[in-house]
Amino acid sequence: MSFPKTLWGLLFRLFPCPTNLGLRRIGNPGPESPVLVTCNFDLTVKRLTRALRGVDAWLLVAQSKGVNVWCAAGAEAFNTASVVSVVKTSGIAGQVDHRKLILPPLGAPGICAEEVERETGWSTHWGPVRAGDLRRYLEIGCRRDDAMKRATYGWQERLDTGLGSLFGFYFLGAVGFALFGRPLLLDYLVVGAACFAAVMLLAPRLPGRRGITKVLFLDVLLGIALIATGLLLDDGGQHVRADLIIAIIALLFFGSELGGLSSTMRSDLDPLLARLGIGALGNAAFAGTIRTELLNGERKLRYDREACVACHSCIEVCPRGVWVEGEDGRAEFARPEACTACRACLVQCGPEAIKAVVTVK
Amino acid sequence: MFSYVFMKILEGRPKSYDRWMDRVSRGRVREIKEAVAAEIKPGDRVLEIGCGTGELSSMMIARGAAVDGFDLNPAMLEVAEERLRTEGLEGRLSLLAMGVGGMDGLQTDLYDAVVSTLVLSELSDDERRFALRQASRALKPGGRLIIADEVVPRTRGRRILHALVRIPVTVATYLVSRAATRPIQDLVGDMAEAGISFGSEKRSHADAFTLVVGRKESGP
């Protein structure tokens, strides 16, 4: 059951792949060992366990409906209640002498650390963003440098999230061609895969900050090529033109998803769907959520510096380094342009110095 | 059986939840709730674990009980609050937004009965045992625990039959709502572990559904 589940998690991430909730032992943990919290997405738990090889720790697998930390927190499926529930029901309190939880910071849009502390009596600490940094984080006494706080979107991460989210659509497309466009099936498979590789590998080098603008650049180039083949090639050009059209559509599709795959970019798809009047797909809501309204400009983050109590929660959880410490210790909204509207700071801000206010329409 | 899994789809639209549940289950979910409510006596102080839209709470209040209900789903609670206002249940029904994780905050020896329908099968094993332990603590000595839920059938033939019918429905639900419930393995055993002694059990739906009544053992 393990390998098919891993494969499913790798290729069909749009569908949840849950694993059992509760307490797990990593290595040979004792009463002093750290207690880490994660989601119940099967692949995450497996990767986390592998990243912690050689470390003795307790791992609390909390309810996230089988979805990864970032996506589940965004959809509020991985939330304060999930963490409170696993802390109280797993019996972890009887296993350790301390009361210190290490939470995944990409879960901050769903988990309010202050509430977890109030309801469980445990202190909370945000761990590193990447599982790969956990071992070092634990070795240096649970401290994080800036690099451990920031989300990255390197080529491995792009391939990983890209494959997980887009393979299903690629596969559906292949089924479509197999049924209704058999002569172009092989073209689709090759061109589609090439476009996927191009978007995922070239993304940072393409002009524009958003996924959709990045692929528009490529599409314009392909559009020019399409016109050129129309002028230069005769009958033989038809095949090439079909390939180019497949590529243009595939790129648009992959590009529009790119922003939604990472915690480093704004999502293009959710606000677009909301604008098109598609309020929800299944249980995933787009319209009416604070995140979508922030993305669509219907809301704006407003920061009341006077209300800030210099707790630095926002600085600690922002995966983009949008917030920095000012001279008087209070937070400064230093890099608004880097904000991806994940709401982590909003959820953590106890005195509600950070608000998402409705802008005048 | 289809209704338990459809439940997961409908939870996304709480306003029409009861109506649709009643339709897809052909009235069975309502029957189940009525059977649970029938166990309640006038004057009982009752706790409902996972009260949802408050339909069962309202039935129990109609029988003369006072009910404290809690649920994790805020959209469901909104419907319950509306019911509280429109049905004039003020003073008889109090609602709380929390999960079973919050049950350790409940007062000890307070309730005459704790009820729960189709909630425990949604919880993890740890959560279910915790909920039962806390329910037991919150019950007065001799108080009743009344659980209606999906369980694993007792005989092998029925287990296979149950699995065969359930698998396609579970897959369909998973694809639509991305969620599922899990029939409980040993509900009576879990209850015993929590200090609840077995009273009676009624099985239905090819042995895959149970209505169990247990009693809190009085004092050591």
Interface residues (C-beta under 8 A of the other chain):
Chain A: F15 P16 N20 L21 G22 L23 Q63 K65 G66 A81 V84 S85 V86 V87 K88 T89 S90 G91 E119 A280 G282 N283
Chain B: G12 L72 M98 G99 V100 G101 G102 D104 S124 D125 D126 E127 R129 F130 A131 Y174 L175 V176 S177 R178 A179
